[in-house]
């Protein structure tokens, strides 16, 4: 039996074929996801407004600003306006308070099938981030889309524009104009505990719209690798199925603490045991910081070391038993180049912990922050050496296209695995 972790497939239909398209894979770069609590001081123009279902003392400073809601139960953090979200709610109350802040997403997508362009549809879920129409979903739901529509609980449908995305963290930001929407209340995913109750609202199968499933947090900071892309995710036993991609995961206070994006599945012969209710969600603190940066700046700041690597198996290079991440290229003037890393080096351990694949190195970079020092154990021309690399930070464009209508990633110097940009 083969167990795999995969992005939740979006229900897709291809023109002229009954075959189902699998979820599109994401490329992996050796960059760290933006993590930690939302740095609200950096987002001064995102003022907060209370939802009618969660009354509190709120001031509204700028009617023209994008607004997102942040719940708080303890001390105020920084100079922000917060609302009281200290009431523990039943699943029914959470649903009633938030169903109007969740959306269904249907995208027209173009994919390659047997050498030709095929147009089909993909379905997913999302939630309202700001009152003036910014909506968040998974990037793999809208990747390759030519048009996007979002549907609300009151049966309204709106055309949406892809504003920006962070492919390596599977996050996309959409914008709906002319709609008055109610944002979700953002919670602090760092305050979650294993065993906390959670509920998910989404559109499983792309047909069972605005479905609620309930469960608990099964694990935190779960290191999950999908297609060589390593992410730190919340694990939950809420039922997560195709079409739930991009939906909100709520805590018992009605705050969004995650965005569902992946599930664990099995493949093999018919006798293989099924795997149920092992789903994953991107922590809300990661979502908040990345989405805010996309809206405000059009780019995301990423931690990086500046190498492209591929997995080296036993004996793949010679008769030795060396395994690890082989350096395919080194970015000029990057932290790796400054530390002395060279093309052809085989990285076998990080901070004394063995790695056996490119994803092992990715995991270390993903969970690190700018300024951290990683000690790389390297095999070079048969000799063992150690190099210390201080992680840097750089801006990565998040815009879907530049002013000339070109793909901005054509000139992007991200660290792509396997020596390619797949």
N, C-alpha and C positions, 0 to 999 in steps of 0.2 A: 504494500500500500504506500502511496506517495502522498505526503501531506504538503500542501502549498498554501502560502498566504498570498492573496490576490486582491487587487482593487475590486470593489463591488462592481460587477458588470452592470452597465446601464442597459436597460432593455432597448434593443435596437432592431429596426426592421430595414432590410435592404430592398431596393427596387428590383423586381424581377427575380428574387431569390427568397426561398423560405429559410435559408441558413441564418443563424444568429451570429452577429459580429461580437467577438470578445472585446472586453474592455481594452482601451488603448493603453499601452505601457508607457511609463514615464522614464525619461533618461535620468541617469544618476550623475551628479557632480559632487566632488569632494568639497562640499560646503556645508556649514552648519545651519540648521534652521534657526530662525529668530525665536528665542525662547525667553522664559521669565515673565514676570508680571508686566502688565501693560504700562509702558512709560508715559503716563498721561501728560506730563509736563511738556513733552515733545509734540503734543497734539492740541495746542491751545485753542484752535478754532473748532474743534469737535465738542461743542457744548452739549450738555445733557438735559433731557426733558423727561418728566415722569410719565409713566403709562397710567391710564385711568384705573387699571386693575391693581396698581401698586402705588397708592397715594403716598405722598411725602412732601417735605419742604424742598422746593426746587426753584431756582432762578433761571431765567432764559435771557442770555446776554446778546444773542445775535440771531435774528430770524432767518438770515440768509445762510447761516452755517449748516453744515451737515451735522446731524445729531445722532449720537448713539447712547444707549442706556447702560449704565454700569451699576450693578447691585453691590451693596456693602453691608456687612453685618458687624464689623468691628471698628477699629479706629479709622478715621479718614486718612487717605493716602494722598500726599501731595496737595496741590491746589486744585481740587476737582469738586464738582457738585454731584452728590450722590443721592440715591433714594433708599428708603428703608425696604429691605427685602428679607427681613428676619423671620417672617412667618413661614413655618413649615406647611407645605401644601399637599393635598392629596393628588393622585394622578389625574383625577377628573378636574381638579382646580387648575393644575398646570396646563392641561389641554385647553380648557376654556380661556385661560389668560394668554395663551401663546399661539393658538392655531391660526389666528389672523396675522401672525408675524412669520409664518412659515409659507413656503411657496412650492409649487411643482414646476419643474423645468422641462421643456421639450426643445431640443436643438436639432436643426437640420445639419447633418454632417456629411463630409465627403471623405471617402477612404479609398485606398487602392485595393482592388480585388482582381487577381490574375492579370495584373498589368494594365488595368483600366480603372478610371475614376467611377466610383459608385456612390450615389447619393442615398442616404437613409436618414433615420431619425434616432435620437438617443433621448432617454428620459432619466431624470434625476430629481433631487430635492435641493432646497436651499432655505435661507432665512434672511430676514430684513435686518440690515446692519445699521442703517441710518434712516431718519424720517423722510429725507428727500430722495429716496429711491435707490441707494446702494444695497446690493444683494450679494450674499456670499454663497459659493458652492464649491464643489471639487473641480479642479482643472480637467480631470479626465472625463467629466460629464460634457464639457463644452469644447474639448480639444477638436480642432478641425471643423468647427461649426461655421456655417455660412449665414445662419439666422438663429435667433434664440427667442423663445417666448416663455414668460413666467405666468403662472396661474395662481390666483389667491383663493382663499376659502370662500369668499363671497361671489365666486364664479366669474370674476373679472380676469381678462387675459391682456397682457401688455407685451409689446416688443421691448426686448432688452439688448443693450450693447455691451460687449466685452470690453471693460475698461482696462484691465490688466490682470496679470497672473504671476504666480510663483510656481513653476512646474516642479521644482525639486521638493516642494512641500505640498503639492497637490491642492493648491488654493487658487481660486479665480474670483474676481470681483466683477459684477454686472451692474449696469445702471438702467433704471427705468425712469423716464421723464414724465412729468405731468400726473403722477400718482401720489396720493397722500397715504403713506404707509406707516404702520406702527412697528418700530424696531423691537427686537428682543432685548432682554436685560442680560448683559454680559457678566458672568461670574468669574471667579479666580480659580482656575484649574489646579493651581498649586495647593489649594486648601482641601482638595478631595482626598478621601481615604478609601482604601480597599474595604468593600462592604457597604459603602454609601449607596442609597437608592438612586436610580436614574431612570429617565424615560426618554424615548426617541420619538420624534414625529417626522414622518416622511411619506414617500409614495412608492411602496414596494410594488415591483413588477411594472411600474409606470401606469398602473391602472387603479390600484386600491388607494386612492388619494387620501391624504391627511390621516394616515393610520398611526395610532399610538401603540408602542410596545414598551414593556416595563422590565426592569431587571436591576442589576447593581454593578458597581465597579468591581471587576474581577482582578485587575492588576493595574499598577501605575508605572509609567516610564518603561513600558514594554518596548524593547528594541526589536523592531520588525523590519525585515528586509524584503522588498518586493522588486524584482527585476534589477537587482544590485543597488536599489535605492534604500538607504537606511533611514528610518524615522523613529522617534520616540513617541509612542501612542498610548492612549488609555484603552485598556481592554475591558469589554463589557459583555454580559450574557444577554443583553437585549437582543431580540430577534432582528437581525440586520440582513436585508435581502437586496437583490437587484432592484434598483430604483431608489434605494435609501441613500445613495451617494450624495453627499453635500448637505444632508439633513442635520438638524440640531439635536444635540444630546443635552438634556436638562437635568439639573440636580433637584433636590426636594424643595428648594426655595424658588423654583421657577426660573433659575438663571441658566444660561447656556454655558456649559463647561467643556463642550467638545463638538466637533463636526465629524459625523460618521464617514468613513472612506474605505474601509477594507474589511474582509472577513477571512476566516480560515476555512479551507475546504479540503476534501480528499479526492484523490483520483487513483484509479487502478482497476482491478477486476471487480465483478459484481459482488464478490464476497467481502469486499472492503467495508469496514465499519464506517458509518456516516459520522460526520462531525457537525455538531449542532451548537449554535449560540456562542461562537467565539468570534466576536466582532471587535472592531477597533475604531477609535475616533481621534482626530487631531486635537490636542489640548486647546482650550479657548485662549489661553495666553499667547500661544503661538499664532493662532488665527488673528487675534486682535492686533498684535504688533505688526504683522505682515500686511494685513488689510489696510490699517491706518497709514502705513508707509506708502502703499500703492496709491491710495486716494490722494494723499497730500503731496507726494513727491514724484510718483511715477517710477520709483525704483525701490529695491529692497537691499538692505545691507546684509552681506553674507560673510561669515567666517570662512577662511580658506587657507590652504598651504601652497597651492600652485603646482600640482602634479596631475598628470593623466596616468592611470594605472590599469593593468589587466591582471587577472588571476593566473598565477603560475602553479601548476600542479607538480606532483612528484615526477622527476625525470623528464619533464616537458622541455627543459632547456638543455640538460645534459644527463649524465648518469647519476647525478647526486640526488639526494632526497629533499632538496630545498623546496619549500612551499612558501607562498606569500603573495604580496602585491608587487608586481614588477613595474617599474617606472617606464612608461612609454614616452613621455615628454615632460619637460619642466618649463613652466611659464617664466618668461624673462622678468627679472627684478622681483620675483615672488619670494615669500618667506622661505620656500624650499630651496630656491637657487642661492639665496643669501646664506643658508645653512650648509650649503655644499652638496645637496642632493643632485645626482647625475642620472641621465638617461641610462637605462639598463640596470640600475640598482634594484635589488630585491629586498623589499621591506618585510622582515619576518616577525617583528614584534614592535609594539608601541608601549612605552613606559613599562617594559618588562613583561608585558602580556602578549603571548604569541598570536599572530594573525595568519590565516591560511588562504585569504582571498582578498580581492579588492574591496568587497563590502566590509571587511574587518577594519580596514583603514578608514573607510567612509564613516563607520560607526563612531570611531574616536573623534573625527573632525566634527561630526554632527552634534555630539554632546559636549563639545568644548566651546569656549568663548574667546574673543579676541584678547591677546596677551598671554593666553595659556602657553606653556612650553611642553611640547611632546618630544620625548626621547625615542628616536627611531633606531631600531637595530637593523643593520643593513648588511647584506652579503654583496660584495663588489669584487669581481674577478677572483672569487674563491676566498677572499679575506673578510673577516667579520669586523665591522666598524660601527660606531655609534655617533649619531648626529642629533643635535638639539634644534628643533624648529619652533620658533615663536609664531603662533597663529596670527594672521593679519585679518583685515576686514576690507571689503571693497563693495562698490555699488554694482548691483546687477539690475539691468533694465527690467521693468515689469509691464511695459506697454506692449500691446499686441502687434503694433506696427509703428514705424517711425513716420515722420512728416511726408516722406516720399512714398509711403505705402509699402515699404520693404520690411521684411522680417528683421527685427533688431538683433536677433541672435546670430545673424550671419557674420557679424563682427564681434561677437561675444567671445571672451577668452576664458570661459568657464572651464573647470577641470572635468573632462568627460571620461567615463570609464572605457576600458577596452580600446583606448586610443581612437575613439570615434565619437560622433555626436548622435548617433542612432536617431 
